[in-house]
Amino acid sequence: MTVSRSVRPFYRPMRPRRRDEPHRAATPLELFFDLCFVVAVAQAASSLHHDVAEGHLRHAATSYLMVFFAIWWSWVNFTWFASAYDTDDDVYRITTLVQISGALILAAGVPPAFADGNFTVITYGYVVMRLAAVVHWSRAAVGDPRHRAAARRYAIGVSVVQVGWLLRLLVPAEWGIAAFVLLVLADLLVPAVAERPGMTPWHPRHITERYGLFTLIVLGEAVLAISMAIQTGLDAGEHDLWSLAAAGALIVFALWWLYFDRPIDAPDRMPYSLIWGYGHYLIFGAVAAVGAGLGAAVDVERHLAHISGTTAGYAVAIPVAVFLLTIWLLHDRQDQHGAVVVAFPVVALLVLLAPLGPAPVYVVAALLVVLVTLTVVLRRRDIGPRARVAEPA
C-alpha cells in the first residue's frame, strides 16, 4: 500500500494569499522568526536597564529608541509580507532564514550601540534582513501580476533606503542622529508609497494574531527582567524584595489584560492600517521598557543604582503611560463609550504623577488594577442592556 505524501517544492510561483482565507494562523516559520527576535529584544531591554540604573538617562532613551526601531521595523516588514505571500517553498524558507541571521547579527550589535554609540553591527544586521526582504518582494513582483506595481515599489524603495543606511556609517558623528531620523522617515514612507497602486493582500486577522504574539514576547521580556533582578537580590541574601516583585507582576499582568481585553482586528483600509501598524512601535517599545524600569527599581531598592527612587519610578511610569495612551488611541477610543474611554487617559495622567509620591511602583500597580477592574465592570454593565435589546421577541 502506497501512502501519498505531499512534498514541499524547492520553488513555486509566489502567488498572493486570500485576504478572506479561513483559519489563517501563524506558521512554524513565523513563530521561529519571532523566537529569534527575543534575543534582540532582550539585549535592548537589558542595555536600557543598565543605562537607566547608571543614571545615563538621555543616552539610554536615545539609544533605546534607535535600537528598538531597527528591531521592530525588521519584524514588521516580514510579518506583513508573510501575511500576503507566504508560499512555504524551500527558497522562501532559505530567504527567511537569512533574515533571521540578520536579526541575530543585529542583536549582537545592541551592546556596542548602547556602550559607545557604535551602530555598525546593528546596521549590517539590519541591511541583511532588509535585502533578504527585497528578494521576497522581487519574487512577488514576478508571481503576482495584479500587485506587481506595489511589489516593485517595495523592492526598489527598500533597496534605496538600505544604501542610505550604509552611507550613514560614513557621516560625521554629530550628524548621526539627524541622518537616522531622515532614514527612519524614508523607511516608513516606503509602504505608504508602495501600497498606493493597490493594497497587497495581507490578512487582517492573521496580522492581528501576529501583533498579539509579539506583544506576548515583549511582555515575557518584562517578566524575565524583573525575575532576574529579584533572583540576583535573593542570591545576595536580600529577601525583602517579594513585595516589589508582586507589584511588578501586577503591572505586567495588567498590561496583558488591557491589550487582550477584547477581540480586535487590524484595520483593512489605508491609511488606518498604517496608523495601527506603526502605532504598535510605541506599544512594543513601552512594554519592553517597563521591564527595564522595574529592573532599575529593584536596583534602587538594593542600593546598587545611581539614581533616585523618583527617577526609577519614572522609568516605570513613563512607558506605562505611553502604553495606556497608545492602546486608548488605537483600540479603545473608537469602539468604547462613557467612562471606559475617559478612564485610560485619566489613569495615564495619574501614573505620571505617581513618582512624585512614595512607593511609585506600588502606586502604578494599584492604578492599573483599578483600570482593569473598571474596564471589566463597566463593559459588562454596557453589554447587559445591549444583549437584552438584541434578544428576539
N, C-alpha and C positions, 0 to 999 in steps of 0.2 A: 504494500500500500504506500503510495507516494503522497507525502504531505506538501502541498503548495505553500511556499513561503515568499512573501514579498521581499524584494531586495532593493535597498536604497540605491539609486543610481549615483554615479560619480558626478554627473552634470545633467541638469534638466533646465529647460527654459524657465526663467523667473517670471511666472505668471502672478497676477495680483490675487490676494485672498479676498473673499467676500466680506463686506462690511457687516452683513447680517448673518454670518456663519454661526450656527448654533453651537453651544457647548465649547466655545473657544476658551482655552486656558493656557497658562504658561507652560512652555515645553521644558524638558530636562536641560536643554542647552541654555535657555534663558535663565533658569534657576542657577546653573553653574556660572553663568556670566555674572549674576548678582552676587553669588558667593565669593567670587574673586574680587569684587568691589568692596567687600567687607574689609579687606586688608587696607585699601586706600582710605576708607572712612575712619578706620581705627587709628591709622597713622595721623590723620588730620586732627581728630579729636584729642589724641594723646599729646600732640605738639601744642595744641591750643591750651590744654590743661597746664602744661609745663610753663608756657609763656605767661599765662594769667597768674599762676602761683608765684612766679618770679617778679611780677609787677610790670612786665613789659606789655602794657595793655594796648597801646596804639599799634605796636608791631604785631601783637597777637591778632587783633581784629583784622588788620590789613592782610596779613599773610593767610589767615584762615579763609577770608572771603575769596581771595585769589585761588588758593589751592582747591577749595571746595567747588568753585566754578568748573575747574578742569575735570574734577571727578563727576560732578552732576551732569555737565553737558555731554560728556562722552557716553554716559549711561543713557541719557535721554535720547540721543540720536539713534543708538542701536535699538532701543525699545520701540520707538515709533516706526522705524524701518521694518523691524521684525514683525510688528503687528500687521503690516501691509504686504510683506513679500517673503515670509519665511517658507522656503522651498524644501529645506532639510535634505538637500543633496550633499555629497561629500565636499564640493567646492564651497558651498555655503558654510558648512561646519568648519572647514580649514580656515576660511577667511575670518570667521567669528573667533576662532582660537587665536588668530593673530591679534585681534582686538583685545582679547583677554591678556595676551602677553604685554600689550601696550599698557593695560591697566596695572599690571604688576610692576612694570618699569616706572610708571607714574607714582605708584605707592612708594617705591624705593627713593624717589626724589623728594618726598614730602619733608623729611628731617632737614636736609640741607636748605630747602626753601625757607623753612622757619628759622634755622640757625643763622644763616648769613644772607638770605635773600637770593640764593642761587637757584634759579628755576630751570637750569639747563636740562637736568634729567627729567623733570616733570614735562618740559616741552617736548623732549624726544618721545617719551611715552605717549603723550597726547597726540603728537603727529602720527605715530604708528597707528593708533586707534582710528584716527580720522582718515588716513589714507586707505586703510582697510575698508572704511565706510564708502570711500569713492569706488572701490571695486564692486561693492554691493549695488550702489546706485547705477554704475555703468551696466551691470547685468540687468537691472530693472529697466533701463532705457531700451535695451535690446529686446527684452521679453514682454514688455507691456506697451504696445503702441499707443494705447489710449492716454497713458500718463507719461509718455516719452519726454515731452517738453519739461515737465516738472522734474523727472529723474535727471535729465541732462543739466538742468539748472542747479540741482543739488550737487552733482558731481563736479561741475565747474566751480561753483561757489565755494565748496569745501576745499577744493584744491588750491584756489587762490588765497583763501584765508590761511591755509597751512604755510604757504610761502611767507605770509606776513608774520606768523608766529616764529618761524625760523630766523627771519631777519631781525625780529625783536631782540634776539640774543646778542646782536651786534651793536645795538644802540647804547649810548652812554647811560649809566645807572640812573642819573637824575631824570631821564626821560622814560624810565621803565614803566612806572605806573600809568602815565598818560598813554603810552603805546598799548599797555594791557587793556585799558578801558576802550580804546578805539577798536582793538581786535575783538573784544567781547561783543561790542555793538555789531561789528561786521558778522561775527558768528551767529548772533541772534537774528540778524536780518536775513540770513540765507533761507530758512524755512518760510518766512513771510513772503519773500520774493519767489521762491521755487513753487509754492503752492498756489500762486495766482492763476496759472492756466487751468487749474482744477485740482481739488484735494486728492492726495494719494489715499488708497482705500484702507486706512488703518481702522481697527475695530474698537469702537468706543468702550465696550465693556472689558475687552482684553487690556486696553490701556489703563482703565481704572484698576483692574486687578494688579497690573504690573507696578503702578504707582503705590498701591497699598502694600505690595511686597517690599518695595524699597523703604517705605515708611517703617515697616517692621524691622528692617536691617538697622536703620539709624536708631530706632528705639532699643534694639538689642545692644547697640554700642553704648547707649546711655546707661543701660543696666550694667554692662560689663565695666564701664568706667568707675561707677560708684562701688561696685563689688570689689574691684581690685584695690581701690583706695581703702575700703574698710578692711580687707584682708591684710593689707600692709600694716595697718594700725594694730590689728589683732596679733600679728606676728611679732610686733614690737612690744606686746604686753599691754596695750591700751584697750581696755574693754568697755569704755564709756561712749562708744560710737553707735550703739544699736539704735538709739532714738533718731539720730541723724540719718542712718541707713533707712529707717522706716519712713521718714519724711521724704527722702529721695525716691524711694519706691512708690510712694503715693503720687508724687509728681509724675513719674513715668507712666504709672497706671492711668492717671487722669488724662494724660496726653493721648495715650492709646484709645481710651474711651471716647474722647471728643472727636478724634479723627474717624473712628469706625462706628460712630453712634448710629448712623443710619445708612442705608444703601445709597450710593451716588454713582453717577456715570459721567465720564468726561464729556464736555460739550462737543457736539458733532458738527459745529459750524464755525467758520472763521469770522472774526478774529478771536472768538471766545475760547476756542480750543487752545490757541497760543497763549492767551492770558492764563488759562487754567494750568497748562503745562509749564509755562515759565514761572508762575507763582509758586510752584512747589519747590523751587530753589530755596525760598525762604523757609518753607516748612521743613524740608530735609536738613538744611543747614542749621536751623534753630534747634531741632531735636538733638542732633549730634552735639551742638554747643551746650545744651543743657547738661549732658553727661560730663563735659569738661568743667562746667561751672560747679557741679556737685562734687567733682573730684577736688577742685580748688577749695571748696567749703570744708571738706574733710581735712585738707592740709592746714587750713586756718585753725580748725579745732585741735589739731595735733601740734600747733605752734611751729609748723615747718614752712609756712608760706611767708612771703614778703609783702603781703597786702593785708588790709584791714578786713574785719568781718563785713563791713558795709560794702566794700568792693567785691568780696566774694558773693555777697547777696545779689549784687547787680549782675555778676557773671551768670547767675541762675535766672534772675528776674527778667533781664532784657530778652534773652532768647525765648522764654516762656511767653512774654508779652507779644513778641513777633509772631510766634506760633498762633496765639489766640486771634490776633488781628487778621492774619492771613487766612486762617480757617473761616473766620467770620466773613471775609470778603469773597472767598472762593466758593464756600459751601453753604453757609447758613443764612447770610443776609438776604439772598434772593428767595429762598424757599421757606423761611420761618416767619413767624408773626409774633407780635406782642413782646412780652418780657424776655423770651429766649433770645431775640435779636439784640435787645439792649444789653443783656447780661454779658455778652462776650467783650465788647469794648470797655464796659464798666469794670469788669474783673481784670482786664488787661491794665487799666489805669491803676487799680489798687495793687496789682502785682508790682508795678513800677515804684509804688510808694513804700512797699514792704521793707526794702533795705534801709530805710530811714529809721526804722524801729529795731527793737531787739529780736533775735532769732528769726532772721528773714526767710531762711529755707523752710522753717516750720509754718510761717505765715503764708508763704506761697503755696505750700502743700494744702493748708486749710482752705485757702481761697479756691483752689482747683477742685477740691472735694465739694465745696459749696456749689460751684458752677456745674459740675457733673450732676449733682442732686437736683439742681434747678432744671437742667435740660430734661432729665428723666421725668420729673413730676409735672412740669408744665407741658411737655409734649404729650404725655399720657392724658392730661386734662383736656388738651386740644383735640386729641384723636377721638376721645369718647363721644362728644356731641356729633362729630362728623360721621362716625361709624353708625350712630343711631339714625342719622338722616339718610344714610346710604342703604339702610335695611329696607327690603321690599315691603310694601303694604300687605 
